[in-house]
Structure formats: C-alpha cells, structure tokens
C-alpha cells in the first residue's frame, strides 16, 4: 500500500497502520515521486486506491483500478489465482 502521507505524525502511515492493525507494509511517499511514476495521483494530489500485481520478472501483470476495501483481500486472492500465482507455504 502506498500513501502520500508522511511516516510519522497524527495522520502518518505509522499511526494509520497501528489504528487499523495493518499486517502489511506501507510505502510512505510524501514527495509523491512514486505516485507520479505509477500514475496514481488523482487531481487532489492523493494516491488512488489501485492494486498493482507485479510478476517475479518485475513487470506489471495487472492493475486493479476498482479496489473495494471491504472485499480487497478476497479480490486479491481471486486475481492471484487468475494470474496463476502460487501462495507461499
């Protein structure tokens, strides 16, 4: 997950991760360089909720631009299945 918010502070990624008990890494991108490179910044300068599926070869295999937070885990698992990506054991 990428955010244009800073790491520290009341509205920072660290506070967000702790509040939501996130068990995945967050990329802090306050300079917005990564967001610009991936083309995810919306007109307000905030990163859109898109999921990038990146293959072992480093190429983008699929971009989901219709992320639904309530079902994102299930949606990601289904897409990984479609892309024939095996889960780690």
HULINUR-V350426 format. One record per residue. N is the residue number from 1. OMEGA is omega in degrees with one decimal (* if undefined). NEAR is the number of other ideal C-beta (glycine too) atoms within 12 Angstrom. D_LAST is the distance of its C-alpha to the last C-alpha in Angstrom with 1 decimal. Layout:
n = (N/N)
omega = (OMEGA/OMEGA)
near = (NEAR/NEAR)
d_last = (D_LAST/D_LAST)
This chain:
n = (1/2/3/4/5/6/7/8/9/10/11/12/13/14/15/16/17/18/19/20/21/22/23/24/25/26/27/28/29/30/31/32/33/34/35/36/37/38/39/40/41/42/43/44/45/46/47/48/49/50/51/52/53/54/55/56/57/58/59/60/61/62/63/64/65/66/67/68/69/70/71/72/73/74/75/76/77/78/79/80/81/82/83/84/85/86/87/88/89)
omega = (178.3/179.1/176.8/176.9/177.9/178.7/-175.4/175.6/-177.5/179.9/-178.8/-178.4/-179.9/178.7/178.3/-178.5/179.4/-178.5/-176.9/179.5/-179.3/178.5/179.6/-177.9/175.6/176.3/176.3/-174.9/-176.7/177.4/178.8/-179.8/179.5/177.7/177.2/-178.3/179.9/177.3/-175.3/-178.7/178.0/-176.9/178.2/179.6/179.4/-179.8/175.0/179.4/177.1/175.5/177.4/175.9/-174.7/-178.0/178.5/179.2/178.6/179.8/177.7/-178.4/-178.0/174.3/176.1/-179.3/-179.1/-177.8/175.9/-175.6/-176.7/-177.6/-173.2/-179.4/179.3/179.9/178.7/179.4/179.6/-179.3/177.3/175.8/178.1/-178.8/178.2/177.4/-178.7/176.4/176.0/177.4/*)
near = (29/29/32/29/27/20/20/15/14/12/17/19/28/20/19/22/21/15/13/15/8/15/10/16/13/24/25/27/25/22/16/24/16/20/28/16/16/22/16/28/22/16/6/10/17/18/31/24/22/22/32/29/24/16/14/11/7/8/12/17/19/22/20/24/15/15/23/15/14/9/15/19/16/14/21/24/17/18/23/22/14/14/22/13/18/10/9/5/3)
d_last = (22.7/26.0/29.2/32.7/33.2/33.6/31.1/33.6/36.2/36.7/35.2/32.7/28.9/28.4/30.5/28.8/25.3/26.7/28.6/25.7/23.1/21.0/17.5/17.3/19.6/23.1/25.2/28.8/31.2/34.7/36.4/34.9/34.4/30.8/31.7/34.7/32.7/30.3/33.3/32.0/35.0/37.1/40.9/40.7/38.6/35.4/32.1/31.4/28.2/26.5/22.9/22.3/19.4/19.4/18.1/16.9/20.6/21.6/23.4/23.5/22.1/23.4/25.2/25.3/28.7/28.8/26.2/26.8/25.5/25.6/23.1/21.3/17.8/18.2/20.0/17.3/14.7/17.4/18.4/15.0/15.1/18.6/17.8/15.2/12.4/8.9/6.4/3.8/0.0)
